[in-house]
Amino acid sequence: GFDASKNATGKLDATSYAASVAYAVPINHAAGLGVNVKKISQKLSSDTGSGIGVDVGMQFRSGRLGFGIVAQNLGPSVTTGGALNPMPRNIRAGASFGLFPNLMLALDHEIPKDGSSVLHFGGEWHVTPEIVARGGYQGIRAGYSQARRHRLSKRCL
């Protein structure tokens, strides 16, 4: 790091990670509920901290239309170096529309607990069953996506 006069003060190490496990269940042929539990850890110099976060959501699909809502980062604050660092809790609600079998457009509204709400717009194009290109107004992402699904039952994809 550096001090206010831009003199070197030594090495500053910072790392963070999150590992998660998700589970979803169908409610009926068109709706489902899901939960994601994540272990969060961070380190800044010699200060370390960790915590648990939970996301809870619901999704509904009918034909080419999809709707969803999720509450993200529920759980206690992460304590790092004796200071409480609240997780960035927010609510997201959105809709998607399949223009073609391999092209979908989506819009969602993010409402953070502490901050201004934001609209997100994007699309997803399945070039092949294994390659998916995604893009949005905040940046374009394209790459490889493993699109295989394992059938758990006739009702659940």
C-alpha positions in Angstrom: 0.0 0.0 0.0 0.8 3.7 0.0 0.4 6.6 2.5 -1.1 10.0 1.7 2.2 11.2 0.3 2.4 8.2 -2.0 5.3 6.6 -0.2 5.3 2.8 -0.2 4.2 1.4 3.2 4.5 -2.3 2.4 2.6 -5.1 0.8 -1.2 -5.2 1.2 -2.8 -8.6 0.6 -6.6 -8.8 0.0 -8.6 -11.9 -0.9 -12.2 -13.0 -0.8 -14.2 -16.0 -1.9 -17.7 -17.3 -1.8 -18.8 -21.0 -2.1 -22.4 -21.8 -2.5 -24.9 -24.7 -2.6 -28.3 -24.2 -4.3 -31.5 -26.3 -4.3 -34.8 -25.7 -6.2 -38.1 -27.5 -6.2 -41.1 -27.3 -8.5 -44.4 -26.1 -7.0 -46.3 -27.1 -10.1 -45.7 -27.4 -13.9 -45.0 -23.6 -14.2 -43.5 -22.4 -10.9 -40.6 -23.2 -8.6 -38.9 -22.1 -5.4 -35.2 -22.0 -4.8 -32.7 -21.3 -2.1 -28.9 -20.6 -2.3 -26.7 -20.8 0.8 -23.2 -19.3 0.5 -20.2 -19.2 2.7 -18.3 -15.9 2.4 -14.8 -15.3 3.5 -12.6 -12.2 3.1 -9.1 -11.1 4.2 -7.6 -7.6 4.1 -4.0 -7.6 5.3 -4.1 -9.4 8.7 -7.8 -8.9 9.2 -10.1 -11.8 8.3 -13.8 -12.4 8.4 -16.5 -14.8 7.2 -20.2 -15.2 7.2 -23.2 -17.0 5.7 -25.5 -15.5 3.2 -28.8 -16.8 1.8 -30.7 -16.1 -1.4 -34.4 -17.1 -1.7 -36.3 -16.9 -5.0 -39.3 -17.9 -7.0 -39.7 -18.4 -10.7 -42.8 -18.7 -12.9 -42.8 -19.7 -16.6 -45.7 -19.8 -19.1 -44.9 -20.5 -22.7 -42.3 -17.9 -23.8 -42.8 -15.7 -20.8 -40.9 -16.0 -17.5 -41.1 -14.0 -14.3 -39.0 -14.2 -11.1 -38.2 -12.5 -7.8 -35.3 -13.1 -5.4 -34.2 -11.7 -2.0 -30.4 -11.8 -2.0 -27.7 -11.8 0.7 -30.0 -12.5 3.7 -28.1 -13.3 6.8 -25.9 -11.7 9.4 -23.1 -9.1 8.7 -19.6 -10.3 8.1 -17.2 -9.2 10.9 -13.7 -8.3 9.6 -11.1 -6.9 12.0 -13.7 -6.2 14.7 -15.9 -4.1 12.3 -19.3 -5.2 11.1 -19.7 -5.3 7.3 -23.3 -5.8 6.3 -23.8 -7.9 3.2 -25.3 -6.0 0.2 -28.9 -7.1 0.6 -31.3 -6.5 -2.2 -34.5 -7.6 -4.0 -34.6 -8.3 -7.7 -37.6 -8.9 -9.8 -37.6 -9.5 -13.5 -39.2 -10.9 -16.7 -38.0 -12.7 -19.7 -39.4 -13.3 -23.2 -38.3 -15.9 -25.7 -38.3 -14.3 -29.1 -37.2 -17.4 -30.8 -36.3 -20.9 -29.5 -32.6 -19.9 -29.1 -33.0 -16.1 -28.3 -34.3 -14.7 -25.0 -34.5 -11.1 -23.8 -34.7 -10.1 -20.2 -35.4 -7.1 -18.0 -35.0 -6.9 -14.2 -35.2 -4.3 -11.5 -32.7 -4.4 -8.6 -33.7 -2.7 -5.4 -30.7 -2.5 -3.0 -31.4 -2.0 0.7 -28.8 0.8 0.8 -28.7 2.5 -2.5 -30.4 3.5 -5.7 -32.5 1.0 -7.7 -31.2 -0.1 -11.1 -32.8 -1.6 -14.2 -30.9 -4.3 -16.1 -31.5 -5.3 -19.7 -29.9 -8.2 -21.5 -30.2 -11.1 -23.9 -29.1 -14.7 -24.2 -28.5 -16.4 -27.6 -27.9 -20.2 -27.7 -25.4 -20.5 -30.5 -25.4 -24.3 -30.0 -26.7 -26.3 -27.1 -23.3 -26.0 -25.4 -22.3 -22.4 -26.4 -24.3 -19.5 -25.1 -23.6 -15.8 -25.7 -24.9 -13.3 -23.2 -24.9 -9.5 -23.2 -26.4 -6.6 -21.3 -26.4 -2.9 -21.1 -23.8 -2.9 -18.4 -21.3 -4.9 -20.5 -21.2 -7.8 -22.9 -20.3 -11.3 -21.8 -19.9 -14.2 -24.1 -18.4 -17.6 -23.6 -18.9 -21.2 -23.1 -21.8 -22.5 -21.0 -22.5 -26.1 -20.1 -26.2 -26.4 -20.9 -26.8 -30.0 -20.1 -29.8 -30.7 -17.8 -30.4 -33.8 -15.7 -34.0 -34.8 -15.3 -34.8 -35.5 -11.7 -38.4 -36.4 -12.6 -40.9 -35.9 -15.4 -42.0 -32.6 -13.8 -38.6 -31.2 -12.9 -36.0 -30.1 -15.5 
